[in-house]
Amino acid sequence: MQWTPTRAAGLEQFADFLPKAGRRYADARNFDDGTGRSNVSLLSPWLHAGLLNETEICTCVLAQHSPQKSEKFIAEVFWRVYFKGYLEQRPSIWSQFCEDRDAAFARLDVNTGLQKAYCEAIDGRTGIEAFDVWARELVETGYLHNHARMWFASIWIFTLKLDWQLGADFFLRNLIDGDAASNTLSWRWVAGLHTKGKTYLARPDNIATYTVNHPDGPLPAEGLASKAPALEEPHDHPKRPLSLPDVPSDDAFAEPFALLLHDEAASHAPLTLPKVPSLVIGAARPAARSPHEVSDKALSFAEEAVADSLSKAADAFGYKSTVWDNEQSLGDLLSDAGVTRVVTRYLPIGWTRDALWPELSKLEAADNLVTLLPELDRATWPHAKAGFFGVKKQIEGILRELGIG
């Protein structure tokens, strides 16, 4: 698996996968074939970084495959959009996760037995062969097959009985495609917190079936829990109304503006700008994923994606570019360039927003922030009220509304 953090590399990967996005994907997608896999798209790192977007993916897939044959793949794309929309309506889930994660790490510091179990899990030394293979693969490659992520989370929670927040943090610190919404809500789903009472139980026979093509497979998984009682939490996360930015008018771009690229919207190419920016700013904040050390693979992909895109945007627009780092004030950086307005893609709930919003909120208060929300998100998020089925039954209508397919 090659993770080159450029839009060109993402498009190349997509072109290679596109012929397989129909029936072949539907039939083979659940198999974990190891690091040489070709049965899934592997596009998530580029999608998370904003080097590609969901609209162009769906458009190309439906141009080559019928809606029936590509239904499974299109649904997987919409899962990403659904999770973001769900978290936007329940932002307390993210803030509570961060608080509970920190408390879980504090418990590790005072409980040597718990700390030993945690270290064995992240080092791949539990003695559960399948789990240990995935733990090592995650650290070594920065990626795991989606089915393996579910098995891993289930074993972590129900067999090893470790705090789910520690496992979700382990994923965020190592997954190149780590996403605040998809990762947090997927772990909660496995634990029975997302869909109340519905859990996911990893079973040895299921693991053996779907790892039969793995180089070390079928992977044995002895000693797994036979039951998965749903976890409970003392906090409710009531749904709040969506507060989405309006579609900006051309007047919003009338005065000189800076385009801000960040590690969830690294490329200018998927954005539609009616005018050329006077300045392009890059702000990568992957270290904000966790208070603990983030892997070199996750860090470098995000940082290099923004750096490469910053250079390409400056070349495309013919204007200068600059980097906004943790030590700088955005206001000072804009003042030096003689610019007051910033345009950026919408910052969803998660660590990137946490890191950048304290400065961006000042611009919003002064009516100097223009936020671009992809139309696919705008059309889908209102339906992400409960389970995925509410979105799934709207997919055909959303695609038709947006002229996709």
Buried (B, 14 or more C-beta within 10 A) or exposed (E): EEBBBBBEBBBEBBEEBBEBBBBBBBEBBBBBBBEEBEBBBBBBBBBBBBBBBBBBBBBBBBEEBEEEBBBBBBBBBBBBBBBBBBBBBBBBBBEBBBEBBBEBBEEBEEEEEBBEBBEBBBEBBBEBBBBBBBBBBBBEBBBBBBBBBBBBBBBBBBBBEBBBBBBBBBBBBBBBBBBBBBBBBBBBBBBBBBEEEBBBBBBBEBBBEBBEBBEEBBBBBEEBBEEBEEBEEEEEBEEEEEEBEEEBEEEBBEEBBBBBBBBBBBBBBBBEBEBBBBBBBBBBBBBBBBEEEBBEBBBBBBBBBBBBBBEBBBEEBEBEBBBBEEEBEBEEBBEEBEBBBBBBBBBBBBBBBBBBEEBBEBBBEEEBBBBBBBBBBBBBBBBBBEBBEBBBEBBEEBBEEBEBB
